[in-house]
Amino acid sequence: DGGITQSPKYLFRKEGQNVTLSCEQNLNHDAMYWYRQDPGQGLRLIYYSQIVNDFQKGDIAEGYSVSREKKESFPLTVTSAQKNPTAFYLCASSPPRGRSNQPQHFGDGTRLSIL
Amino acid sequence: AQSVTQLGSHVSVSEGALVLLRCNYSSSVPPYLFWYVQYPNQGLQLLLKYTSAATLVKGINGFEAEFKKSETSFHLTKPSAHMSDAAEYFCAVSGQGGATNKLIFGTGTLLAVQP
């Protein structure tokens, strides 16, 4: 079955450490997204990519970086510059806008905590 | 610019009672509207979507929502709540004619179902 795989499910970061969250999709979607979820704040967009080798900042990109070298993969790095990284991170994908109204599909998330 | 407001961060109903979760949106262009459900420590699952074909939209698990342009609302309803409906629900908006499928999410409504 097609879907989005996020790994690991739980991740712990030490102070000053960069960590990378993996997101892989086999839905053949062009667009991919990273969201951060905090209690009571809903989902906030970190970065998104509409096509390979291109990505744009979302609303809360500071302290994060991404790459999009392959269509299937959109890894997110939480850098040491992100001072409050504890959150639930969700990856999503969707067909391009031209494929009319298609919703985003989500992975099962990675929960990041600070040691 | 687009935004979504979900009234009531917590809603509690009895099993078998009507479920009503409120969503109001703001959009400068005709919107696409979505409801997603999230179970604990999981990703988001699409319940239903409005894409201008019909104002009353039926989704999975017996949920439906009605698009009311005059009220800028897209409330989610279910005639009879089941214990398995206990979850967090998110309303989201995307603008028609835009270049991407970026979604703006509400802050979510946590639904509790009492036996």
Interface residues (C-beta under 8 A of the other chain):
Chain A: I4 Q6 A31 Y33 Y35 G40 Q41 G42 L43 R44 L45 Y48 Q50 F88 L90 A92 S94 P95 P96 R97 S100 N101 Q102 P103 Q104 H105 F106 G107 D108 G109 R111
Chain B: S9 Y32 F34 Y36 N41 Q42 G43 L44 Q45 L46 K49 T51 F90 G98 A99 T100 N101 K102 L103 F105 G106 T107 G108
